C-alpha cells in the first residue's frame, strides 16, 4: 500500500507505539499497558516529510508513506 522511504530498520519493543515525529525522526511512546516506559527517539535517520502523506513504520520495520485521500 505504501512506499518505503527510510533506509534504517527499526527494531520494535513490546509496549511501545512507534511514530514519525514533527522533527522527522522515529519516536517510541509507551502504551498505557507500559506505565514505567518513557518517550524516546529510536532512529538516527531523519525523514523529509511531504504534505499530504501519512508516515508510519511498516511490518518490515522501515518507514513508509501513504497518500492521504482528503489532504
Order of alpha helices (4+ residues) and beta strands (2+ residues): beta-beta-beta-beta-beta-beta
